[in-house]
Amino acid sequence: MIIVTSNRVTTLTELDTGIEVIDQQHRRIVDYINALEAANLAHDRQAVGDTLDELVDYTMSHFAFEESLQEEAGYAYCKPHKRVHELFVRRVGDYVERHRLGDEIGDELYKLLTTWLLNHIRRDDADYVGAVKATMVGIANERREKKEEGGWLKRFFRR
């Protein structure tokens, strides 16, 4: 999968954060963006609208998940990061409304989505990766220790 912006091809591996669940979600968002572009090229307004709705729904879920990871990690810039998400959602919401009113938004929206996504992952998301990874490693170690100790049930059931 690739993203093309301003005649530059970006592969998804260039956008990997190193947090597999986040990277998978980013790939899914790119799939939606690519499907939106295909619908635009086919001049299929219904497919554009359907894909745009799915993209918005999935992206909202992704943002909520990402923000919860940041909060759990105690990421210092969680609130500003959430604000960036909120502003983006509002901006895309304007495109959704324009599409529903009959405006041709295809090229403009594709440029926004690809440019914003690339910049957001490379800058904003890259900034929280260290904190979230450290928390995830800590949780994995804690779970492994609990499993080695017989799990959390061991404290209730003695042999």
Protein Blocks (a to p, Z undefined) as FASTA:
>chain_A
ZZdeehiacdfklmpgoiaklmmmmmmmmmmmmmmmmmmmnopaklmmmmmmmmmmmmmm
mmmmmmmmmmmnopaklmmmmmmmmmmmmmmmmmmmmmmnopafklmmmmmmmmmmmmmm
mmmmmmmmmmmmmmmmmmmmmmmmmmmnopjklmmmcZZ
